[in-house]
Amino acid sequence: MTERLAARQVVALMTDNSSFTELPYPERQSAPDGPLAWDGYDASRARAVERTGEHESVVCGTGTIEGTRAVLIVFEFGFLGGSLGERTGDRLEAAYAHARAHRLPVVPLVATGGSRMQEGMLALTQLQRVARQSALTREAGLPQIAVLRDPTTGGGWATLGAGADVSLALPGAQIGFAGSRVRPPDADPSAYTAEAQVAAGAVDGVVRPGELRGRLARWLRLLTAPSTAPAPPPAPLGATDLPSTGWDAVRSARSPRRPRADAYLDAYFAHRVTISGDRCGGTDPDGMLCGFGEHDGRTIAYAAQTGTATRPAGYRTATRLIRLADRLGIPVLTLVDTPGAANDAEAERQGVGAAIADLFGTVASARTPITTLLIGEGGSGGALALAAPGNTWATPDSYFSVIGPEMAAAILKRGEGEVEATADQLRIRPHDLVELGVVRGVVEG
């Protein structure tokens, strides 16, 4: 799929043999040359029909992708640049309505230049129709996974693409709100690529054409498997002996040999997929890992800190993950491991306080069960924001503190020699936290 394929070719590549059934399309009577009487519009459409064999810019139907049935919305770029008009809106609305009626996920495979000029504002208002259908489908608890082909620009990107729960892009695909003919003349073209959108936190990942069907099938299987049971906390992978002192707990949690989030996720899940980015222009790949995985045959979402200071984009990505899992009825596992939130000037400019507040609120209001395991450092509110009230567990090589012992001593105007005693006073050892009622228990191997 590196070359620009026709819609029917995309359908054949993505779906199981003979599983695709095209949906019936609403009938619409149109005036000569369309609603604006645009001279030559009928002739342009006739040439598009002759060239592509399609009568509109989207093909909609149901099909199975490695066993999971879904509604597919496949754009035909050869039909007037995959543009959206009134008839396109009719087809998209019918496809979303069918998905809700039959409880099916929606997979838009987008390739569009935007709204159709020959229909003016009536074409642009189709974006409102699409947005409403997407919102209704979201409220119904059905996942939407977009595949961004080349190009995905204009309103198609701003609704079907960027508005999906998960977005996967083909390598080098042109993706952006501004199409190539309406950008500033000095615009850097590399900013409008799939890779740039991943770096900006707007797309979850780039997938090679030969891997797309398998990756899409895995996403569909995971996101269509709700569960009401909480995620069990992982077993400890590091030290099994409890620390004698508060400072021993700190040293154990800060040890470079202690297992980190990647090790816990690999041991816990049979396989997993990742979401990336906060959809606000940021990513935190070194501070927060988010996605969905299979554990003992069940889908569980995860948000895991990696032992570094968590940046605002990391908190916002975790919030996005938990909200999606909550909407789909999927339990969540969070792994807490951070010395604290990033506190540099750039973090403040990026709204770290608001990002943490939003995560606190999302965890507090989630209906799906959330399980937390403290696997290392639990530094202040930047760690607590990810912890489930009443269902947080701790490993033997972890600690949780209102603030790091060094900073606590500094605030209390104590010397360096009193840091270790301060750690004891804070009662930050795992078994101290159990006695205080902060965590439910210490996990055992």
Secondary structure as GFF3:
##gff-version 3
##sequence-region A 1 445
A	DSSP	alpha_helix	7	14	.	.	.	ID=ss1
A	DSSP	beta_strand	21	22	.	.	.	ID=ss2
A	DSSP	alpha_helix	41	52	.	.	.	ID=ss3
A	DSSP	beta_strand	58	65	.	.	.	ID=ss4
A	DSSP	beta_strand	68	75	.	.	.	ID=ss5
A	DSSP	three_ten_helix	80	82	.	.	.	ID=ss6
A	DSSP	alpha_helix	86	101	.	.	.	ID=ss7
A	DSSP	beta_strand	106	112	.	.	.	ID=ss8
A	DSSP	three_ten_helix	117	119	.	.	.	ID=ss9
A	DSSP	alpha_helix	120	124	.	.	.	ID=ss10
A	DSSP	alpha_helix	126	139	.	.	.	ID=ss11
A	DSSP	beta_strand	145	153	.	.	.	ID=ss12
A	DSSP	alpha_helix	154	156	.	.	.	ID=ss13
A	DSSP	pi_helix	157	161	.	.	.	ID=ss14
A	DSSP	beta_strand	166	169	.	.	.	ID=ss15
A	DSSP	beta_strand	175	176	.	.	.	ID=ss16
A	DSSP	three_ten_helix	189	192	.	.	.	ID=ss17
A	DSSP	alpha_helix	194	199	.	.	.	ID=ss18
A	DSSP	beta_strand	205	206	.	.	.	ID=ss19
A	DSSP	alpha_helix	209	223	.	.	.	ID=ss20
A	DSSP	alpha_helix	246	254	.	.	.	ID=ss21
A	DSSP	alpha_helix	261	268	.	.	.	ID=ss22
A	DSSP	beta_strand	271	275	.	.	.	ID=ss23
A	DSSP	beta_strand	288	295	.	.	.	ID=ss24
A	DSSP	beta_strand	298	305	.	.	.	ID=ss25
A	DSSP	alpha_helix	312	328	.	.	.	ID=ss26
A	DSSP	beta_strand	332	338	.	.	.	ID=ss27
A	DSSP	alpha_helix	345	349	.	.	.	ID=ss28
A	DSSP	alpha_helix	352	365	.	.	.	ID=ss29
A	DSSP	beta_strand	370	379	.	.	.	ID=ss30
A	DSSP	alpha_helix	380	384	.	.	.	ID=ss31
A	DSSP	beta_strand	392	394	.	.	.	ID=ss32
A	DSSP	beta_strand	399	401	.	.	.	ID=ss33
A	DSSP	alpha_helix	405	411	.	.	.	ID=ss34
A	DSSP	three_ten_helix	416	418	.	.	.	ID=ss35
A	DSSP	alpha_helix	419	426	.	.	.	ID=ss36
A	DSSP	alpha_helix	430	436	.	.	.	ID=ss37
A	DSSP	beta_strand	441	442	.	.	.	ID=ss38
###
